[in-house]
Amino acid sequence: MVEFIQFKTLSMDLESILSNVTRMYVNSNDYNMAELIALSEAELYPVGSYDEKAERYEYVLKLSVPVKYFDHLRDNIDPIRRRISDDLTLITAPYIHELISEVFIVIKIEQDSQWRSSVLEYVAEAQLTSGTAECDCMLFFASPDSGGIVVEMEKRLIDKGIKAVMTPLSSISKKELHSVLRNFEKTSRFGIFLISKAFLELSLPAEVINEIAWNIINPAKNFYQLWDMVSRTDVAAFSSVLARSLACSTERMSVESICENILRQVAFQRSNEK
């Protein structure tokens, strides 16, 4: 009898295991599964210590997948997890002493640390505004959205004592956007970009999209984004930076609760001016 050496090898073989599972999907022409596994970041977590009775180590596999799969996973997560778990069992069967007993799939949201440098620049240059702003809030939106939620938000904000300026955007250049943003910085306390289907369809140059995203993630700019009836996948196709950034969403919040949040932000800005 050869004594079993308690040494965890499965974690070192993870890439080979995933490669073999992917090969199964390629051979069966299941390219969705093949792409999902190939684009995932995998991690193994041991569950407890070596089980002498079962003569095995037990692991949990975590697969982090890109946000492009958000809708697909939301609708199909249970069968996908079961299939991956079954296929891994088939692949890892030769590992008598090691077992992947559970598979977790999570959305991978990449972090963007550019905000750190913007804060340091802001502090170093001491770009502190003085005086009183002309308006509390400026809402930027696509011209086709002039009705609907824009009208409703304007009315609710006025009812709450917030002076709001509605600023429609069409296809603009980077120079024109700079002019609009400079006007915002001189006159407003708080800014919102309304990201809707109409906004995502604007003919905006890449440099303009990047400039908008930069203003949203920059803590010194007092901007945030509001998603109106769009998914993270929709936004990611427009700008990966915006998709990774925090956003209020009409899918999860009512217009009233969104305006209450704006009121709190504006009140905070007003208090800092005293």
C-alpha positions in Angstrom: 0.0 0.0 0.0 1.3 3.4 -1.0 0.6 6.1 1.6 -1.3 9.1 0.1 0.7 12.3 0.2 -1.5 15.2 1.3 -0.5 17.7 -1.3 -3.1 19.8 -3.1 -2.3 19.6 -6.8 -5.7 20.6 -8.3 -5.0 24.3 -8.0 -1.9 23.9 -10.1 -3.8 22.0 -12.8 -6.7 24.4 -13.0 -5.7 25.8 -16.4 -5.5 22.3 -17.8 -8.9 21.4 -16.4 -10.6 24.5 -17.8 -8.8 23.9 -21.1 -10.3 20.3 -21.3 -13.7 21.5 -20.4 -13.6 24.2 -23.1 -12.4 21.5 -25.6 -15.6 19.6 -24.9 -17.7 22.7 -25.7 -15.7 23.4 -28.9 -16.2 19.8 -30.0 -19.9 20.1 -29.5 -20.1 23.4 -31.3 -21.2 25.2 -28.1 -19.3 28.4 -28.6 -21.2 30.3 -26.0 -20.0 28.0 -23.3 -16.5 27.9 -24.8 -16.2 31.7 -24.9 -17.6 32.1 -21.3 -15.0 29.7 -19.9 -12.2 31.1 -22.0 -12.9 34.7 -20.9 -13.4 33.9 -17.2 -11.0 34.4 -14.3 -10.9 31.2 -12.2 -10.1 30.7 -8.6 -10.2 27.6 -6.4 -11.1 27.6 -2.8 -10.4 24.5 -0.6 -13.4 23.5 1.5 -12.0 22.3 4.9 -9.1 20.0 5.1 -8.4 16.5 3.7 -11.4 14.2 4.2 -9.8 10.9 5.2 -13.0 9.0 5.0 -13.7 10.1 1.5 -10.0 10.1 0.7 -10.2 13.5 -1.0 -9.8 17.2 -0.9 -12.9 19.3 -1.8 -12.8 22.5 -3.7 -15.2 25.3 -4.7 -14.6 26.9 -8.1 -15.3 30.6 -8.6 -15.6 31.8 -12.2 -15.6 35.6 -12.7 -17.0 36.5 -16.2 -17.1 39.8 -18.1 -20.1 42.1 -17.8 -21.1 41.2 -21.4 -22.6 38.0 -20.1 -24.8 39.8 -17.5 -28.2 39.3 -19.3 -27.3 35.8 -20.4 -26.3 34.7 -16.9 -29.2 36.4 -15.3 -31.6 34.3 -17.4 -29.7 31.0 -17.5 -27.4 30.9 -14.4 -28.8 27.7 -12.8 -28.6 25.4 -15.9 -25.1 26.9 -16.8 -23.8 26.2 -13.3 -25.2 22.7 -13.3 -23.7 21.9 -16.7 -20.2 23.3 -15.7 -20.3 21.3 -12.5 -21.2 18.1 -14.3 -18.6 18.6 -17.0 -15.9 19.3 -14.4 -16.8 16.1 -12.6 -16.2 14.3 -15.8 -12.9 16.0 -16.5 -11.6 15.7 -12.9 -12.7 12.1 -12.4 -9.0 10.8 -12.6 -8.2 12.9 -9.6 -9.4 10.4 -7.1 -8.3 12.4 -4.1 -9.6 15.8 -5.3 -13.1 17.1 -6.2 -14.7 20.3 -7.3 -18.0 20.1 -5.5 -19.5 23.5 -6.3 -19.2 26.2 -9.0 -20.0 29.8 -8.5 -20.3 32.3 -11.4 -20.0 36.0 -10.7 -19.9 39.1 -12.9 -16.4 40.5 -13.2 -16.5 44.3 -12.9 -13.1 45.7 -13.6 -11.9 48.4 -11.3 -10.8 51.8 -12.6 -8.2 53.6 -10.4 -7.9 56.7 -12.5 -10.0 58.6 -9.9 -7.0 58.4 -7.5 -4.8 60.5 -9.7 -7.6 63.0 -10.4 -8.1 63.5 -6.6 -4.4 64.1 -6.0 -4.3 66.6 -8.9 -7.3 68.3 -7.4 -5.8 68.5 -3.9 -2.4 69.6 -5.3 -3.8 72.5 -7.3 -6.3 73.4 -4.6 -9.0 74.1 -7.2 -11.6 75.1 -4.7 -14.6 77.0 -6.0 -15.8 80.1 -4.2 -19.1 82.0 -4.3 -22.6 80.7 -4.8 -23.6 78.6 -7.8 -26.4 79.9 -10.1 -28.2 76.6 -10.2 -28.3 73.5 -8.0 -28.3 70.7 -10.7 -27.7 70.4 -14.4 -29.1 67.4 -16.2 -27.5 66.4 -19.5 -29.6 64.2 -21.8 -30.0 63.2 -25.4 -32.3 65.6 -27.4 -34.9 62.8 -28.2 -35.4 62.4 -24.4 -36.8 66.0 -24.0 -40.1 64.5 -22.9 -40.8 61.6 -20.5 -38.5 61.2 -17.6 -36.8 64.6 -18.2 -40.0 66.5 -17.8 -41.0 64.4 -14.8 -37.6 64.9 -13.1 -37.7 68.7 -13.8 -41.1 69.0 -12.1 -40.2 66.9 -9.1 -36.9 68.8 -8.6 -38.6 72.2 -8.7 -41.2 70.9 -6.2 -38.3 70.0 -3.9 -36.9 73.5 -4.2 -34.0 72.5 -6.5 -33.1 74.9 -9.3 -32.4 72.5 -12.2 -31.2 73.3 -15.7 -32.0 70.8 -18.4 -29.3 70.6 -21.1 -30.0 68.5 -24.2 -27.1 67.0 -26.1 -26.9 66.0 -29.8 -23.9 65.0 -31.8 -21.1 67.3 -30.4 -17.4 67.6 -30.7 -14.9 67.5 -27.9 -14.4 71.3 -28.1 -18.2 71.8 -27.8 -18.4 69.4 -24.9 -15.6 71.3 -23.1 -17.6 74.5 -23.5 -20.7 72.9 -22.1 -18.7 71.4 -19.1 -16.9 74.7 -18.4 -20.3 76.4 -18.2 -21.5 73.7 -15.8 -18.4 74.2 -13.5 -19.1 77.9 -13.4 -22.8 77.8 -12.7 -23.8 74.5 -11.1 -23.4 72.5 -7.9 -24.2 69.0 -9.3 -24.4 67.3 -12.7 -26.2 64.2 -14.0 -25.8 62.4 -17.3 -29.0 60.6 -18.3 -27.9 57.4 -20.1 -30.8 56.2 -22.1 -31.3 54.2 -25.3 -31.5 57.5 -27.2 -28.2 58.7 -25.5 -26.5 55.5 -26.5 -27.5 56.1 -30.1 -26.0 59.6 -30.3 -23.3 59.9 -32.9 -20.6 60.9 -30.4 -16.9 60.6 -31.2 -14.9 58.3 -29.0 -13.0 61.2 -27.5 -16.3 62.8 -26.4 -17.5 59.5 -24.9 -14.2 59.2 -23.0 -14.5 62.8 -21.8 -18.0 62.2 -20.4 -16.9 59.0 -18.7 -13.9 60.8 -17.2 -16.1 63.5 -15.7 -18.3 60.8 -14.2 -15.5 58.9 -12.5 -13.6 62.0 -11.4 -14.6 62.7 -7.8 -13.7 66.4 -8.2 -16.4 67.0 -10.9 -19.6 66.3 -8.9 -21.2 64.2 -11.6 -23.0 60.9 -11.6 -25.0 58.9 -14.1 -28.6 57.9 -14.3 -29.5 54.8 -16.4 -33.0 54.9 -17.8 -34.3 51.6 -19.1 -30.9 50.4 -20.2 -28.9 47.4 -19.0 -25.2 47.2 -18.0 -24.6 45.2 -21.2 -26.1 48.1 -23.2 -23.9 50.6 -21.5 -20.8 48.5 -21.8 -21.1 48.4 -25.6 -21.1 52.2 -25.5 -18.4 52.7 -22.8 -16.7 50.1 -20.6 -15.8 52.8 -18.1 -19.4 53.9 -17.7 -20.5 50.3 -17.3 -18.0 49.8 -14.5 -19.1 53.0 -12.7 -21.9 53.4 -10.1 -25.2 54.5 -11.5 -28.7 55.1 -10.3 -31.2 53.1 -12.4 -34.9 53.5 -13.2 -35.0 49.7 -13.2 -34.3 49.7 -9.4 -35.4 53.1 -8.3 -38.5 55.3 -8.8 -38.1 58.8 -10.2 -39.2 60.1 -6.7 -36.4 58.2 -4.9 -33.8 59.4 -7.5 -34.9 63.0 -7.0 -34.7 62.6 -3.2 -31.1 61.4 -3.7 -30.3 64.4 -5.8 -31.8 66.6 -3.1 -29.4 65.1 -0.5 -26.5 65.7 -2.8 -27.4 69.3 -3.5 -28.0 69.9 0.2 -24.5 68.6 0.9 -23.0 70.9 -1.8 -24.9 73.9 -0.4 -23.6 73.2 3.1 -20.0 73.3 1.9 -20.5 76.8 0.5 -21.4 78.2 3.9 
